[in-house]
Amino acid sequence: MEDTCAAREDSLDQTLELGSGLVSTRHGNIYILTIIGQIEGHQVLPETVKTTKYEHLMPLLAQIEENEGVDGLLLLLNTVGGDIEAGLAIAELISGMKTPSVSLVLGGGHSIGVPLAVAARTCMIAPTAGMTIHPVRMSGTVVGAPATFQYFNRIQSQITDFVAANSHISKKRFTEFMMATGELATDVGTVLYGKQAVDCGLIDRLGSLSEALETLHAMIRAGREAPAR
C-alpha cells in the first residue's frame, strides 16, 4: 500500500513539474506529455515565460521508448514555437520512435511547433487551434554576410523537408504558406486553423481529446494483434 501511494505521489510530482504522466487503462499504459509555451534551447528564458525544456524532453522520450510498460504516447501541444534546433531535435526523436504516438494541437502549434505536431505517427488538431508557418528568423545581432543568408536557407530547408516527410503536404505548398504576404500584419507567413490545416494535408484530421485517445487505443490494439516477425 505504501509503495502504491509513493508511486502515485511520484507521478503527481512529475505531472506538476513536467506536465506529463503515465496513465494505466484497460487499453494499455499511455504516457501523456505536454509541449507548452516556448521551446527553450541553449539560452535560459526568463522565469516569467512558460517553457518546454529540451534537456527534460529528450531523455524522457528515450525512456518512454525503452520502457516496456508504456504502450502509447499522447502529445498535447500548445506552443508559440521557440528555439529551432531544440524543437527539431525533439521532433526527430518523436518521429523515430516505435512507440505508437498521437499528437493533438490545442490552442496553437506555431512556428517550430509545426514539425513537433507532425512528428507523431498520427497528428490531430482542435477546430479552433491555429498553426503559424513563417520563414526562419533570428532576433539580436546578425552578421550581415552571404553566409548568414545561406545558413538561414539551409535551416529553412531542413524544416520544410521534415514537415513534408512527416505529413501529406508537399514541399512546394508548405513553402508557399511560409512565404505568403498579406496574411500576417508584421511578418511573412500564414496562419492555418483547424480544418484548413487538415485540408492542405499538414495535419491528419480534426479531433478532440477523446478522439485522440481513441485513435491511440486503436494503434495500440493493432500493434498487439500484428503477427510477430
N, C-alpha and C positions, 0 to 999 in steps of 0.2 A: 504493500500500500504506500509506504514511504517512497519507494522507487518510482511509482506511478505519479505521485504528487510532485516529486522532484523533476521528472521528465516534463510534466505539464508546465511547471514553473520555468524551465529552460526554454520550452517552446514559446511561452508567453514573452519572456525576455527577448528572444530573437525577433519575435513579431514586432515588439515595440521598438527595438533598435534598428533592424534592417527592413522592416515591413515585409517579412517573409515567415513562412512556417509550413510544417508538414501536416496534412490533413488525411486521416485514415477513414475510408468509406468502404462500402461493400463492393464498389467498383475498382478499388485499389488505393494506393497511397499517392496522393497528389501534393507536390510541392508548389506552393503559391509564392510567387516572387514579384515584388513591385519595383518599377523603374519610374521614379518621380523627379520633379524639379529639373535641375541642371545636372548633366553628366560631368562629374568632376574628374579632371585629368591630373597632370603633374603639378598644377598650381592649386593651392588650397583656397577655396572660395570663402567669403565672409560667413560668419556664423548665422547671419540673418537670412541666408539663402538656403532653400531646401535643395539637397543634393543627393545624387546617387554616386557612390564612390567606386571606382573600378577596382581598387585593391580589395574591396569587400566582395564584389560580384564575381570576379574571375576565379578565385579559389572556391567560392561557394558553388559555382556552376560545375567545376571539376569534381567536387564532392558529390553533387547531385548525380552526375553521370556515372560515377563509380559506385554509388550506393544501390545495392540490390533491393533495398527496401523502398525505393522511390520508383513508382510506375509511370508517372507523368509529371510534366511541368506546365504550370499555368502562369503566364506573364501578364501582369496588369500594367499598362503604360499610361502615364500622364506626364509627359516631359516636354520642356521647351527646347531641348537639344543640349548643346554644350561642347565639350572637347571632342574633336573629330577622331583623333587616334584612339582615345579611350573608348568612345562609342563603337568604332569599327572593331576594336579588339573584342569587346563584349559580344557584338553581333556575330563575329566569326566563330566564337565559342558556341553560341546558341545554335547556329546553323550546322555546326559539326557534331552535334550531339545525336546519339542514337535513341535517347530517351524521348518518347512522344512529347511534343510540345505544341501549345496553342497560345497565341498572343491575342490580347484584347485591348484595343486603343480606346481609352476613356478620356474625354476632355480634349486632349491633344497628344499627338505624336509627331512633334515638329522637328525640322532640321535633321540632326543625326538620329533623331528618334524614328525616322522613316526606315533606315536599314535595320534598326533594332526591332521594329514591328514586323518586318517581312522575314526576319531571320528564323522565326518559329516555323515548324512544319505546316501549320495552318494558322493564318492570321485573320483576325476579325476586327471590326470597328463598330462602335456605337453610332447610331444615326446622327447624333448631334456632335460627334467628335470631329476635330479638324486635323489636317496634316499640312504643314508648310514645307514646300520644296523650293530651295533657293540655292544660288551658287555658293561656293566656299568663300568665306570672308574671315578677316582677322582684324582684331582691334589692337590699338597700340602702335608702336613704331614698326614700320615695314621698310625693308631695304628696297629702294627703287631701282631694281635691276631686272634684266630679262629673265634671269634665273628664278626670281621670285614668282613671276608670272607662270613660268613653266612648272614650278613646284605646285602652285595652286591648281593648274590644269591637270597634273598627274593625280593629285588627291581627289579632284572632282571626278576624274575618270574611274578611279577606284570605287568611289561611292556609286556611280552610275552602273558600273559592271556588277557590283554586288547586288544592288537592288534588282537589276534586270535578271540576274541569275537565280534570285530567290523569290521572284514574283512572276506575274504574267504580263507585265508591262515591257514594252520594247525600250531599248536604249534611246532611240530617236524620240519617242513620245515623252520619256522621262526628262530628256534634255530640253525639250520644248517647254515643259512645265517649269523647269529650273530657270530658263532664260526669258520667260514671259514678262512683258511690261504692261503696266496699267492695272495689274491685279493688286499689288501691294503699294501702299501710299508712299513709302520712303525706301523701297527696295525693289529688286528684280526677283521674280519668282511667282509661285502660285499657291493658293490655299485650296485644298480639296476637303470636302466634308462628306462624311458617311457614304452615301450612295455613289457620289462622284468618284471616290477612291476605289470603290468596287467596280464601277462601270468601266474604268480605264485599265483595270487589271492589276492595280497596285496592291489592293487588299483582296483576299479571297471572298469574303462575304460579310454582310451586316450581321450583327448579333449583340446579345446581352450576356450577362454573367452566366445565366442558366444554359444558354445555347453554347457558350464556350466550354462549359463543363461537360455538357452532353457530347460535344464533339471530341473532347479529350477522353471521355469514358469509352466512346466507340473506338478510338485509336488504340487504347489500352486493350480492349477486348479483342480487336483484330490481331494485335500482336501476340496475344496468348493463344489464339486459335490457329495462328500460322504454323505450318509444319516445320519442325526443327530440321536444320541443314547439317 
